[in-house]
């Protein structure tokens, strides 16, 4: 419940208890004294600093006669002076806790302090009541569809976003942070420059201790945006560009890797090794396993960072190729993208 609703409910109760009409112009000094006594023990429980400025002016400030003068002064200063923090000792903000009411089928409230600390490059995770961001769902593939037009309609011009995806048939979560936007103004694909983007992997999405994190190395090729790419391609493009530029020395990214190869990390691994072999679809688990084992070894030889996010064989194999289906088909079961507001 919004804090202003709690305040209005308290006033309604108080006026009923004291048999006083809700009209400040008709209150006597005795009426004001009665209301003050009735509200005295409840005032510290109201999170006045969580009330929006418009509601504060029209629904709180008009009752300044029944509120402590120092409280009114501090609230006015808080709303008028930029970056002013609450001066009074107030109860923990209900508004901050409301940020954990996620509209998500993939992540839980326990993931949010971790994401916020990664965004701010903190060494330790935020306390849940100190998180400076709110995560608002912009896009869910299972609800909105897996197509580029929908992805860009929902996610362009939204400033910073974080995306999370679930790998089919597992509890693994992968994702990343884009501090910029997904707009491609050129129409031909755009590289964007930032030192703040990162990618992450949870081997088990239910267990935040399984998280692995990697920040971008090549800041000039941190984010790739293209209007024709939907969330699946954009996610794997991001995996292909941001991750590969993060974990490989630049010399290991050959120029002959084309757009058609972007969604196949294992295929790129083979090209890096000078091997053009790409297996046909087959039902042999052993052949598939050997193929991915080889690809994984190639990737590991090229790593420039330890504990990288793609160090898991499962992730490489599932992202790169899936038996019994087309290699062009998404292996992302559900993806979600969140707007990040400070």
Secondary structure as UniProt FT lines:
FT   HELIX           3..18
FT   HELIX           24..26
FT   HELIX           29..43
FT   TURN            44..45
FT   HELIX           48..50
FT   HELIX           53..59
FT   HELIX           61..66
FT   HELIX           69..80
FT   TURN            82..83
FT   HELIX           94..98
FT   TURN            99..100
FT   HELIX           109..119
FT   TURN            120..121
FT   TURN            128..129
FT   STRAND          134..140
FT   HELIX           141..144
FT   HELIX           148..155
FT   TURN            156..157
FT   STRAND          161..167
FT   TURN            168..169
FT   STRAND          173..178
FT   STRAND          190..192
FT   STRAND          198..202
FT   TURN            205..206
FT   HELIX           208..210
FT   STRAND          211..215
FT   HELIX           219..221
FT   STRAND          223..225
FT   TURN            227..228
FT   HELIX           231..238
FT   HELIX           239..243
FT   HELIX           244..247
FT   HELIX           250..252
FT   TURN            255..256
FT   HELIX           259..261
FT   TURN            262..263
FT   HELIX           265..272
FT   TURN            273..274
FT   HELIX           285..302
FT   HELIX           309..311
FT   HELIX           313..320
FT   TURN            323..324
FT   TURN            327..328
FT   STRAND          332..341
//
